[in-house]
Amino acid sequence: MSLPVRNPHTGETDYHINPVSAENVAAACKKLRAAQPAWETAGFKGRAAKLREFGQQVIKHKTEIHAALTDDTGRAYISAMEIDGIPGAVERWIKCADELGEDTGRSGAMPFIEYSVGYRPYQLVGVISPWNFPLTLSFIDALPALMAGAAVIIKPSEVTPRFAAPIRKIIEGIEGLRDVLCIADGDGGTGAALVDNVDMVCFTGSVATGRKVGEQAAHNFIPSCLELGGKDPAIVLESADIDRASTSLLRASVLNTGQACQSIERIYVARPVYDDFLEKLVQKAKAVTINAPDIHKGQIGPIIFEKQAAIIEGQIEDARTKGATIHTGGTIEKHGGNWCRPTVITGLTDDMKIMREETFGPLLPVIPFDTVDEAVTMANDSEYGLSAAVYAATADEAIKVGRQIEAGGISINDGSLTGMMHEAEKNSFKLSGMGPSRMGTSGFLRFFRRQSMMVNTADVAPISMFDEANANTA
């Protein structure tokens, strides 16, 4: 059965995919498993060479990939950034591999037993990626898994599948890599089949779907790495540079039309500077332009997923109905696809959807606070705990507050730095995810199981040593 795919910029259905059946997923996984031992045996240097070739070919075929990715997402500049980021990501994981050494020739409590600890990759890793950064989030897990020695099968979102075709051509042209890397088009059924056929699964997406993936993985006794939703708060202290904070928070809230898990979705501002901050934020938000009708002009693109437009519109209307004030934006604009301009909202109450549910759109609720304790309490009043931001006159002042926030990555005097700092390890709190950090060394080590070799350098212990008559009960 063919699945229609909508172009978010034009609003037209102009592409189709054929979901891979459960039987074909199983067959593909069987082939990947058969090829994986040779890939592991190639060693870090052998795998590094193939992944470097992949990165080079991605840049060589940038025009073709960019056209597909632009049709997928309705934005041009960030699509180019996704492509340009692949070679750097390859080098980052190669560096991690270069720094990883076997722990050999050690002894512990038993000095006559020497041991070494090595690393064995999971044989087959499944990656289920989302629609907001289709290329980046397909390979944020796939590249380190491949570098570790695993084979990988990727299931992209059915909302943004076009980029997979030119990437497949590149993979097919690289001997060795084509045997251990597969991209399978499909929907939820394809993803479920993937989880049933791999040794580890990495999922990025909503809490609801992530919970299903995690439960299915647990049933299959395989580990899952889940990066899920966010409702990221920002706290602007009285001492903060208000111009800097308003500039930063606008970008951190509406970049990629707010379609990023680390987007700021709640802004808490100290009451003495609240009016000044709001005035500056509204002024700057009004100046933001959309890339319609010309995709090469404007600062934010369309809402990629049509259903997300309804969610955003529902949150705006819920807030408006319950007495909130809309200062900018506030409507879903139809220009073929769906656009929403930066929407600054005040007069908010805790019962509004915009305060409780993930938005994944360019909405900026601004709330005053009187004490730091109050701000921290409000920031932590969420089932999410992905990341956050704090602004103050000094980093030390901001960090002191940041330590009290229940979130994995805290940006100081800027917002959404987690998307830029790949070395900074963080874990998701609450419902925002589960498993090791996908950043830093942990982002590489999660694809290994540790294996110990223990060597007895002395005589072996006979069973007679454990005779009950030898017991000393005094």
C-alpha positions as CSV (number, residue, x, y, z in Angstrom):
1,M,0.0,0.0,0.0
2,S,1.4,3.4,-1.0
3,L,1.5,6.2,1.5
4,P,1.0,9.8,0.3
5,V,3.5,12.5,1.4
6,R,2.6,16.1,1.7
7,N,4.9,19.0,0.8
8,P,4.7,21.4,3.8
9,H,5.6,24.5,1.7
10,T,3.0,24.0,-1.0
11,G,0.5,22.0,0.9
12,E,0.3,19.5,-2.0
13,T,0.7,15.8,-2.0
14,D,3.6,15.3,-4.4
15,Y,5.4,12.1,-3.2
16,H,4.6,8.5,-2.1
17,I,6.4,5.8,-0.2
18,N,5.8,2.1,0.0
19,P,6.1,1.0,3.6
20,V,8.4,-2.0,4.1
21,S,6.4,-4.9,5.4
22,A,7.2,-6.7,8.6
23,E,8.4,-9.7,6.6
24,N,10.8,-7.6,4.6
25,V,12.1,-5.8,7.7
26,A,12.9,-9.2,9.2
27,A,14.7,-10.2,5.9
28,A,16.7,-7.0,5.8
29,C,17.7,-7.4,9.4
30,K,18.8,-11.0,8.7
31,K,21.1,-9.7,6.0
32,L,22.5,-7.0,8.2
33,R,23.3,-9.5,10.9
34,A,25.1,-11.7,8.5
35,A,27.4,-8.8,7.4
36,Q,28.0,-7.3,10.8
37,P,30.9,-9.6,12.0
38,A,33.0,-8.5,9.0
39,W,32.2,-4.8,9.8
40,E,33.3,-5.4,13.4
41,T,36.4,-7.2,12.4
42,A,37.4,-4.2,10.1
43,G,38.3,-2.3,13.3
44,F,38.0,1.3,14.1
45,K,40.3,2.4,11.3
46,G,38.5,0.4,8.7
47,R,35.1,1.7,9.8
48,A,36.4,5.2,10.0
49,A,37.6,5.1,6.4
50,K,34.1,4.0,5.2
51,L,32.3,6.6,7.3
52,R,34.6,9.4,6.1
53,E,33.8,8.3,2.5
54,F,30.1,8.5,3.4
55,G,30.5,12.1,4.8
56,Q,32.4,13.1,1.7
57,Q,29.8,11.7,-0.6
58,V,27.0,13.5,1.3
59,I,28.7,16.8,0.5
60,K,29.5,15.8,-3.1
61,H,25.8,15.1,-3.6
62,K,24.6,18.0,-1.6
63,T,22.4,19.5,-4.3
64,E,20.3,16.4,-4.7
65,I,20.0,15.8,-1.0
66,H,19.2,19.4,-0.4
67,A,16.4,19.4,-2.9
68,A,14.8,16.4,-1.3
69,L,15.3,17.7,2.3
70,T,13.9,21.1,1.3
71,D,10.7,19.4,-0.1
72,D,10.5,17.3,3.1
73,T,10.7,20.3,5.5
74,G,9.7,23.4,3.6
75,R,12.9,25.2,4.6
76,A,16.2,25.7,2.8
77,Y,18.9,27.1,5.1
78,I,18.5,24.6,8.0
79,S,18.3,21.8,5.4
80,A,21.7,22.9,4.2
81,M,23.0,23.0,7.7
82,E,21.8,19.4,8.3
83,I,23.8,18.2,5.3
84,D,27.0,20.2,6.1
85,G,26.9,18.7,9.7
86,I,27.4,15.1,8.6
87,P,31.2,15.1,8.0
88,G,31.8,16.9,11.3
89,A,29.6,14.3,13.1
90,V,31.6,11.5,11.5
91,E,34.9,13.1,12.8
92,R,33.4,13.5,16.2
93,W,32.7,9.8,16.6
94,I,36.0,8.8,15.1
95,K,37.7,10.9,17.8
96,C,35.7,9.0,20.4
97,A,36.8,5.7,19.0
98,D,40.5,6.9,18.9
99,E,40.3,7.6,22.6
100,L,38.7,4.3,23.5
101,G,41.2,1.7,24.7
102,E,40.9,-1.8,26.2
103,D,41.6,-1.8,29.9
104,T,44.2,-4.6,30.1
105,G,46.5,-6.3,32.6
106,R,44.9,-5.2,35.8
107,S,44.4,-7.1,39.1
108,G,41.8,-6.5,41.8
109,A,40.9,-8.0,45.1
110,M,42.4,-11.3,44.0
111,P,46.0,-10.4,43.0
112,F,46.6,-13.6,41.2
113,I,43.7,-13.0,38.8
114,E,44.5,-10.5,36.0
115,Y,41.6,-9.1,33.9
116,S,41.0,-7.0,30.9
117,V,37.8,-5.2,29.9
118,G,36.9,-4.9,26.3
119,Y,34.0,-3.6,24.2
120,R,31.6,-5.6,22.1
121,P,29.0,-3.7,20.0
122,Y,25.4,-4.6,19.8
123,Q,25.1,-6.5,16.6
124,L,22.1,-4.7,15.1
125,V,20.8,-1.3,16.1
126,G,17.5,0.1,15.0
127,V,16.9,3.9,14.6
128,I,13.5,5.4,14.4
129,S,13.8,9.1,13.6
130,P,11.4,12.0,13.6
131,W,10.3,14.6,11.0
132,N,11.7,17.9,12.4
133,F,15.4,17.3,11.5
134,P,15.1,14.3,9.2
135,L,18.7,13.8,8.2
136,T,20.4,14.9,11.4
137,L,18.2,12.8,13.7
138,S,18.5,9.8,11.5
139,F,22.3,9.8,11.8
140,I,22.8,11.2,15.3
141,D,22.4,7.6,16.5
142,A,23.4,5.7,13.3
143,L,26.9,7.1,13.0
144,P,28.2,6.3,16.5
145,A,26.5,2.9,16.3
146,L,28.3,2.2,13.0
147,M,31.6,3.5,14.3
148,A,31.2,1.1,17.3
149,G,30.9,-1.8,14.9
150,A,27.1,-2.4,14.8
151,A,25.0,-2.8,11.8
152,V,22.1,-0.3,11.6
153,I,18.6,-0.1,10.1
154,I,17.0,3.4,10.0
155,K,13.2,4.0,9.8
156,P,12.7,7.7,8.9
157,S,9.4,9.5,9.6
158,E,6.8,8.9,6.9
159,V,6.1,12.7,7.1
160,T,9.6,13.5,5.8
161,P,10.9,10.5,3.8
162,R,12.2,12.1,0.6
163,F,15.8,12.6,1.8
164,A,16.3,8.8,2.1
165,A,16.4,8.2,-1.7
166,P,19.6,10.2,-2.4
167,I,21.2,8.9,0.8
168,R,20.5,5.3,-0.2
169,K,22.3,5.9,-3.5
170,I,25.3,7.0,-1.6
171,I,25.2,4.1,0.8
172,E,24.9,1.6,-2.2
173,G,28.0,3.1,-3.7
174,I,30.2,2.4,-0.7
175,E,31.5,-1.2,-0.5
176,G,31.3,-2.6,3.0
177,L,28.9,0.2,4.3
178,R,26.1,-0.9,2.1
179,D,26.1,-4.3,3.8
180,V,25.6,-2.9,7.3
181,L,23.4,0.2,6.8
182,C,19.8,0.1,5.5
183,I,17.1,2.7,5.4
184,A,13.5,1.3,5.4
185,D,10.6,3.5,4.4
186,G,7.5,3.0,6.4
187,D,4.9,3.9,9.0
188,G,4.3,2.8,12.6
189,G,3.9,-0.8,11.5
190,T,7.4,-0.7,10.0
191,G,8.8,0.8,13.1
192,A,7.2,-1.9,15.3
193,A,8.7,-4.6,13.1
194,L,12.1,-3.0,13.4
195,V,11.9,-3.1,17.2
196,D,11.1,-6.9,17.0
197,N,14.2,-7.6,14.9
198,V,17.1,-5.6,16.4
199,D,19.3,-5.8,19.5
200,M,18.9,-2.2,20.6
201,V,16.6,0.6,19.5
202,C,17.1,4.4,19.4
203,F,13.9,6.5,19.1
204,T,13.3,10.2,18.9
205,G,9.8,11.5,19.0
206,S,6.7,12.0,21.2
207,V,6.3,10.6,24.7
208,A,3.2,8.6,23.6
209,T,5.1,6.7,20.9
210,G,8.3,6.6,22.9
211,R,6.4,4.8,25.7
212,K,5.2,2.2,23.2
213,V,8.7,1.7,21.8
214,G,10.2,1.4,25.3
215,E,7.5,-1.2,26.3
216,Q,8.0,-3.2,23.2
217,A,11.8,-3.1,23.7
218,A,11.5,-4.2,27.3
219,H,9.3,-7.1,26.2
220,N,12.0,-8.1,23.8
221,F,14.7,-7.7,26.5
222,I,16.6,-5.2,24.4
223,P,17.8,-1.7,25.6
224,S,16.1,1.4,24.3
225,C,17.5,5.0,24.1
226,L,14.5,7.4,24.0
227,E,14.7,11.1,23.4
228,L,11.2,12.4,23.8
229,G,9.3,15.6,24.3
230,G,10.1,18.8,26.1
231,K,8.4,21.8,27.6
232,D,11.6,23.7,28.2
233,P,11.5,26.7,30.7
234,A,13.6,29.8,30.7
235,I,14.2,31.9,33.8
236,V,15.2,35.6,33.3
237,L,16.5,36.9,36.6
238,E,16.3,40.6,37.6
239,S,20.0,41.1,37.0
240,A,19.9,39.7,33.4
241,D,20.8,41.7,30.3
242,I,17.2,42.1,29.0
243,D,18.2,42.9,25.4
244,R,20.4,39.8,25.2
245,A,17.8,37.6,26.9
246,S,15.0,38.8,24.6
247,T,17.1,38.3,21.5
248,S,18.3,34.9,22.6
249,L,14.9,33.6,23.7
250,L,13.2,34.6,20.5
251,R,15.7,32.6,18.5
252,A,15.6,29.6,21.0
253,S,11.8,29.6,20.8
254,V,11.1,30.0,17.1
255,L,14.1,28.6,15.3
256,N,12.9,25.9,12.9
257,T,9.4,27.3,13.6
258,G,9.8,26.0,17.2
259,Q,9.9,22.4,15.8
260,A,12.8,21.2,18.0
261,C,12.6,19.3,21.3
262,Q,15.0,21.8,22.9
263,S,12.9,24.8,22.0
264,I,12.0,27.2,24.8
265,E,8.3,26.9,25.5
266,R,7.8,28.8,28.8
267,I,9.5,32.1,29.7
268,Y,9.5,33.2,33.4
269,V,10.7,36.8,33.9
270,A,11.4,38.7,37.2
271,R,8.6,41.2,37.7
272,P,10.9,44.3,38.0
273,V,12.1,43.7,34.4
274,Y,9.0,42.0,33.1
275,D,7.6,45.0,31.2
276,D,10.9,45.9,29.6
277,F,11.5,42.3,28.6
278,L,8.0,41.9,27.1
279,E,8.3,45.2,25.1
280,K,11.6,44.1,23.6
281,L,10.4,40.6,22.9
282,V,7.2,41.8,21.2
283,Q,9.1,44.2,19.1
284,K,11.6,41.6,17.9
285,A,8.9,39.0,17.4
286,K,7.0,41.3,15.1
287,A,10.1,41.7,12.9
288,V,10.4,37.9,12.1
289,T,9.5,37.0,8.6
290,I,8.2,33.7,7.1
291,N,9.6,32.0,4.0
292,A,6.4,32.3,2.0
293,P,5.9,32.6,-0.9
294,D,9.6,32.5,-1.6
295,I,11.3,29.6,0.2
296,H,14.7,31.5,-0.1
297,K,13.5,34.5,1.8
298,G,12.3,34.7,5.4
299,Q,13.5,33.5,8.8
300,I,11.1,30.7,9.6
301,G,9.5,28.0,7.5
302,P,6.2,26.2,7.5
303,I,4.8,23.8,10.1
304,I,6.1,20.6,8.7
305,F,3.4,18.2,10.0
306,E,-0.1,19.2,9.2
307,K,-1.5,17.7,12.4
308,Q,1.0,19.8,14.4
309,A,-0.7,23.0,13.0
310,A,-4.0,21.9,14.6
311,I,-2.2,21.3,17.9
312,I,-0.6,24.8,17.8
313,E,-3.9,26.4,16.8
314,G,-5.7,24.6,19.6
315,Q,-3.3,25.8,22.2
316,I,-3.7,29.4,21.0
317,E,-7.4,29.3,21.0
318,D,-7.5,27.6,24.4
319,A,-5.4,30.4,25.9
320,R,-7.4,33.1,24.2
321,T,-10.7,31.7,25.3
322,K,-9.4,31.5,28.9
323,G,-8.4,35.1,29.0
324,A,-4.8,35.3,27.7
325,T,-3.6,38.2,25.7
326,I,-2.0,37.6,22.2
327,H,0.6,40.3,21.4
328,T,1.9,39.0,18.1
329,G,1.0,36.3,15.6
330,G,-1.8,34.1,17.0
331,T,-3.1,32.6,13.8
332,I,-2.3,29.7,11.4
333,E,-1.7,31.3,8.0
334,K,-2.4,29.4,4.9
335,H,0.0,30.0,2.0
336,G,-0.3,26.6,0.4
337,G,1.2,25.1,3.6
338,N,0.7,26.3,7.2
339,W,2.7,29.0,8.9
340,C,2.6,30.5,12.3
341,R,4.4,33.7,13.1
342,P,6.1,34.1,16.5
343,T,3.2,34.3,19.0
344,V,3.9,36.1,22.3
345,I,1.3,35.4,24.9
346,T,0.7,36.8,28.4
347,G,-2.0,36.5,31.0
348,L,-1.5,32.8,31.4
349,T,-2.9,30.4,33.9
350,D,-1.8,26.8,34.8
351,D,-4.9,25.3,33.4
352,M,-4.1,26.4,29.8
353,K,-2.9,23.8,27.4
354,I,0.0,26.0,26.4
355,M,1.4,25.7,29.9
356,R,1.1,21.9,30.2
357,E,1.4,20.3,26.8
358,E,4.3,20.3,24.4
359,T,3.7,22.9,21.7
360,F,6.4,22.2,19.1
361,G,5.7,25.5,17.5
362,P,6.6,29.2,17.7
363,L,4.6,30.2,20.8
364,L,6.2,32.3,23.5
365,P,4.2,32.3,26.8
366,V,5.7,34.9,29.2
367,I,5.0,34.8,32.9
368,P,6.2,37.1,35.7
369,F,7.6,35.9,39.0
370,D,8.4,37.6,42.3
371,T,11.0,35.3,43.9
372,V,13.6,32.9,42.5
373,D,12.0,30.0,44.5
374,E,8.7,30.8,42.8
375,A,10.4,30.7,39.3
376,V,12.1,27.4,40.0
377,T,8.9,25.9,41.3
378,M,7.0,27.0,38.2
379,A,9.8,25.8,35.9
380,N,9.8,22.4,37.5
381,D,6.0,22.1,37.4
382,S,6.0,19.9,34.3
383,E,6.1,16.2,33.4
384,Y,9.0,17.1,31.0
385,G,12.6,17.6,31.9
386,L,14.7,17.8,28.7
387,S,16.5,21.2,29.0
388,A,16.1,24.7,30.2
389,A,17.8,28.2,30.3
390,V,18.7,30.7,32.9
391,Y,19.8,34.4,32.4
392,A,21.6,36.5,35.0
393,A,24.3,39.1,35.3
394,T,26.9,36.4,35.9
395,A,27.2,32.8,34.9
396,D,27.7,31.9,38.6
397,E,24.3,33.4,39.6
398,A,22.6,31.7,36.7
399,I,24.2,28.3,37.4
400,K,23.1,28.5,41.0
401,V,19.5,28.6,39.8
402,G,20.1,26.2,37.0
403,R,21.2,23.5,39.5
404,Q,17.7,23.6,40.9
405,I,16.0,22.9,37.6
406,E,14.9,19.3,36.9
407,A,16.2,19.1,33.4
408,G,19.2,17.5,31.7
409,G,20.8,20.4,29.8
410,I,20.8,23.9,31.2
411,S,21.8,26.8,28.9
412,I,23.3,29.8,30.7
413,N,22.7,33.3,29.3
414,D,21.6,31.7,26.0
415,G,18.9,29.3,25.0
416,S,18.9,25.8,23.3
417,L,22.7,25.3,23.5
418,T,22.1,21.6,23.8
419,G,21.6,21.5,20.0
420,M,25.1,23.0,19.5
421,M,27.2,21.3,22.2
422,H,27.7,17.7,21.2
423,E,30.4,17.1,23.8
424,A,28.2,18.1,26.8
425,E,26.6,14.9,28.1
426,K,23.1,15.1,29.6
427,N,20.3,12.8,30.6
428,S,16.6,13.5,30.2
429,F,14.6,13.9,33.4
430,K,11.0,12.8,33.9
431,L,9.1,11.8,30.7
432,S,11.6,13.5,28.4
433,G,13.5,10.3,27.8
434,M,15.4,7.3,29.0
435,G,18.8,5.8,28.5
436,P,22.4,7.1,28.3
437,S,23.2,10.5,26.9
438,R,23.5,10.6,23.1
439,M,26.2,13.3,23.5
440,G,29.8,13.0,24.5
441,T,31.6,9.8,25.2
442,S,28.4,8.2,26.5
443,G,26.8,8.7,23.1
444,F,29.4,6.3,21.8
445,L,29.8,3.8,24.7
446,R,26.0,3.1,24.8
447,F,26.4,1.0,21.7
448,F,28.8,-1.4,23.4
449,R,28.5,-4.2,26.0
450,R,31.4,-4.6,28.3
451,Q,33.2,-7.9,28.2
452,S,35.8,-9.1,30.7
453,M,38.6,-11.6,30.3
454,M,39.9,-13.0,33.6
455,V,43.1,-14.9,33.8
456,N,44.1,-17.0,36.8
457,T,47.9,-16.8,37.1
458,A,48.0,-19.2,40.1
459,D,47.0,-22.8,40.7
460,V,43.3,-23.5,40.3
461,A,41.2,-24.1,43.4
462,P,40.1,-27.8,43.8
463,I,36.6,-28.7,44.9
464,S,38.1,-30.2,48.1
465,M,39.0,-26.7,49.2
466,F,35.3,-26.2,49.8
467,D,34.8,-29.3,52.0
468,E,32.4,-28.6,54.8
469,A,35.0,-30.0,57.2
470,N,37.2,-27.0,56.5
471,A,34.6,-24.6,57.9
472,N,35.7,-22.4,60.8
473,T,32.6,-21.6,62.7
474,A,34.3,-20.2,65.8
